[in-house]
């Protein structure tokens, strides 16, 4: 078994064989999209590549464990993932601020995050940890709750929750990073590699508990490991780029120091 709370340098498909089967609680898989000219994004066929991810990494998940796969709209089209994992949602990460560069077609303003679980029932889904503010006016919501089907019937559990609502499967409240973002590690990681901590935090909070093991096969500049460190999750990360491994380790050191400082405040 690979050492935990560490970034391992190497190819994800080789390293994953050193992880025991049925021991991982959550996999956050933000790998190649197959749409850019970056070396790391060069795959012959993104659907075949993603099917290989699903078939290979699903063996490492516990029953009920979750796998989140990032990609473009067609990232899992025409592949049969059903014998490995159960697709629960296709989350749309909506980015209206993207430059509208299309001249002959509509500009793509969203990424897909495929939420899979192993088996029929999720072992961890903490809705209260990821609730977002209600957008419906409170008085209108209260009026809707007074109808009989909500007061006494099937829809009683849809009543207003003071903590907020389910974020749903369209996430437009978390913006992508820009050159001015304080958390941006390097310009080379913008848009294609580094995701906002808030985005990864929502996934980790929803589909894991404190002390759970989270696997990040394509760690990039380390957003997922950093989030896991902050939220007291155990992690294992893989990354092929040695420079990025060094960046992640520096980022993790800063995160650990900040946690220690907070303990003594």
C-alpha positions in Angstrom: 0.0 0.0 0.0 1.3 3.4 -0.9 2.2 5.9 1.8 -0.7 8.2 2.7 -0.8 12.0 2.9 1.9 12.1 0.2 2.2 13.1 -3.5 3.7 10.2 -5.5 5.6 11.1 -8.6 4.7 8.9 -11.6 2.0 7.6 -13.9 -1.4 7.2 -12.3 -2.2 3.9 -14.0 1.0 2.4 -12.7 0.8 3.8 -9.2 -2.8 2.9 -8.6 -1.9 -0.8 -8.7 0.0 -0.3 -5.5 -3.2 0.7 -3.7 -5.3 -2.1 -2.2 -8.7 -2.8 -3.7 -11.8 -1.6 -1.9 -10.0 0.8 0.4 -10.6 4.3 -1.0 -13.7 6.4 0.0 -13.5 9.1 -2.6 -11.7 9.6 -5.9 -11.5 13.1 -7.4 -10.4 12.7 -11.0 -9.5 15.9 -12.8 -7.3 14.5 -15.6 -7.1 15.1 -19.4 -10.0 16.6 -21.2 -8.6 15.8 -24.7 -9.4 19.2 -26.1 -6.2 21.3 -25.8 -2.7 21.2 -27.2 -1.0 20.7 -23.8 1.2 17.7 -23.7 -0.6 16.3 -20.6 -3.9 16.6 -22.5 -3.0 14.5 -25.5 -5.1 11.3 -25.5 -6.1 9.4 -28.6 -9.8 9.1 -27.6 -11.1 10.7 -24.4 -14.1 8.3 -24.1 -11.8 5.3 -24.2 -9.4 7.0 -21.8 -12.2 7.8 -19.3 -13.6 4.2 -19.5 -10.1 3.0 -18.6 -10.1 5.4 -15.6 -13.5 4.1 -14.5 -12.7 0.4 -14.9 -9.3 0.7 -13.3 -10.0 3.0 -10.4 -13.4 1.6 -9.5 -11.6 -1.5 -8.1 -10.0 0.7 -5.4 -13.3 2.2 -4.2 -15.1 0.9 -1.2 -18.7 -0.2 -1.8 -20.7 3.0 -1.8 -17.6 5.1 -2.5 -17.7 8.0 -5.0 -15.8 9.0 -8.1 -16.0 12.4 -9.5 -14.7 12.7 -13.1 -14.1 16.1 -14.7 -14.4 16.7 -18.5 -16.2 18.3 -21.4 -19.9 17.5 -22.3 -19.0 14.4 -24.4 -16.5 13.0 -21.9 -18.4 9.8 -21.2 -20.6 9.6 -24.3 -20.8 6.2 -26.0 -19.1 4.2 -23.3 -20.6 1.5 -21.1 -19.5 2.4 -17.5 -22.5 0.6 -15.9 -20.7 -2.6 -15.0 -18.2 -0.6 -13.0 -20.0 2.4 -11.5 -23.4 3.9 -11.1 -23.8 7.4 -12.6 -25.8 9.5 -10.1 -25.5 13.0 -11.7 -23.9 14.9 -14.4 -23.0 18.2 -12.7 -22.7 21.3 -14.9 -20.0 23.7 -13.7 -21.3 26.8 -15.4 -18.9 29.6 -16.3 -20.8 32.6 -17.9 -17.7 34.8 -17.7 -15.7 32.7 -20.2 -14.7 34.6 -23.4 -17.3 34.1 -26.1 -15.0 33.2 -28.9 -17.2 31.1 -31.1 -18.0 32.4 -34.6 -19.7 29.5 -36.2 -21.2 27.8 -33.1 -22.2 28.6 -29.5 -19.3 29.0 -27.1 -18.9 26.2 -24.5 -19.5 27.9 -21.1 -19.5 24.8 -18.9 -17.6 21.7 -17.8 -19.1 18.4 -16.7 -18.4 16.7 -13.4 -19.7 13.2 -13.5 -20.6 11.9 -10.1 -20.5 8.1 -9.8 -20.8 5.7 -6.9 -19.9 2.1 -6.5 -23.0 0.0 -6.0 -26.5 1.3 -5.5 -26.2 3.4 -2.4 -23.8 6.1 -1.4 -21.9 5.5 1.8 -21.5 9.3 2.3 -23.5 12.2 1.1 -23.5 15.1 3.6 -26.0 17.6 2.2 -25.9 19.8 5.3 -22.2 20.4 4.6 -22.8 21.9 1.1 -26.1 23.7 1.4 -26.3 27.1 -0.5 -28.5 30.1 0.1 -32.2 29.9 -1.0 -32.9 32.0 -4.1 -36.7 31.9 -3.7 -38.2 34.7 -1.7 -38.9 33.4 1.8 -42.5 34.6 1.9 -43.3 32.8 -1.4 -41.6 29.7 -0.1 -43.7 29.8 3.1 -46.8 30.2 1.0 -46.0 27.1 -1.1 -45.4 25.1 2.1 -49.0 25.7 3.2 -50.5 23.5 0.5 -51.8 20.1 1.7 -49.4 18.0 -0.3 -46.5 19.6 1.6 -48.2 20.0 5.0 -49.4 16.4 5.2 -48.4 14.6 2.1 -45.6 13.2 0.0 -43.7 16.4 -0.3 -43.4 17.2 3.4 -39.6 16.9 3.3 -39.3 19.8 0.8 -40.0 22.4 3.5 -37.7 25.4 3.8 -34.4 24.7 5.5 -32.8 27.6 7.4 -29.3 26.3 6.5 -30.0 26.6 2.7 -30.8 24.3 -0.1 -29.3 21.5 -2.1 -26.9 23.1 -4.7 -28.4 21.0 -7.4 -26.6 19.8 -10.5 -25.8 23.2 -12.0 -23.1 25.0 -10.2 -22.8 28.6 -11.3 -21.9 30.0 -7.9 -18.2 29.0 -8.0 -16.2 31.0 -10.4 -13.1 29.7 -12.3 -9.7 31.2 -11.4 -8.3 34.3 -13.1 -4.8 35.7 -13.4 -5.7 37.9 -10.4 -6.9 35.1 -8.1 -4.9 34.9 -4.9 -4.9 31.1 -4.9 -3.5 30.8 -8.4 -0.2 28.9 -8.1 1.2 29.5 -11.5 0.0 30.9 -14.8 0.6 27.7 -16.6 -2.1 26.0 -14.4 -4.8 28.6 -15.2 -8.0 27.2 -16.7 -6.7 23.8 -17.7 -5.1 22.4 -14.5 -5.9 24.4 -11.3 -9.5 24.3 -10.0 -10.8 26.6 -7.3 -10.6 25.3 -3.7 -14.3 26.0 -3.2 -15.1 23.6 -6.1 -13.1 20.7 -4.7 -14.2 21.5 -1.2 -17.8 21.0 -2.1 -17.1 17.6 -3.5 -14.9 16.5 -0.6 -17.4 17.7 2.0 -20.3 16.1 0.2 -18.8 12.6 -0.4 -16.4 12.0 2.4 -16.1 12.2 6.2 -13.2 13.2 8.4 -10.5 10.5 8.3 -11.7 9.1 5.0 -9.2 8.2 2.3 -9.3 10.5 -0.8 -7.4 9.6 -4.0 -6.4 12.3 -6.5 -4.8 10.5 -9.5 -4.0 13.7 -11.5 -3.0 16.1 -8.7 -1.8 19.0 -10.9 -0.8 21.7 -8.5 -2.4 20.1 -5.5 -5.8 21.7 -4.9 -7.4 18.4 -3.8 -4.6 17.4 -1.4 -4.6 20.9 0.1 -8.4 20.8 0.6 -8.1 17.3 2.2 -5.4 18.6 4.6 -7.7 21.5 5.6 -10.7 19.2 6.1 -8.9 16.5 7.9 -9.2 13.8 5.2 -6.4 11.4 4.4 -5.1 11.6 0.9 -3.0 10.0 -1.7 -2.0 12.0 -4.8 -0.3 11.1 -8.1 1.4 13.6 -10.4 3.7 13.0 -13.5 5.1 16.5 -13.6 8.0 16.7 -11.1 7.9 20.5 -10.9 4.2 20.3 -9.9 5.1 17.7 -7.2 7.5 20.3 -5.7 4.8 23.0 -5.9 2.3 20.7 -4.2 4.7 19.9 -1.4 5.4 23.6 -0.8 1.7 24.3 -0.8 1.0 21.5 1.7 3.7 22.8 4.0 2.1 26.2 4.0 -1.3 24.7 4.7 0.0 22.6 7.6 1.7 25.7 9.1 -1.5 27.7 8.8 -3.5 24.9 10.6 -1.0 24.9 13.4 -1.2 28.7 13.8 -5.0 28.5 14.0 -4.8 25.9 16.8 -2.8 28.3 19.0 -5.0 31.4 18.3 
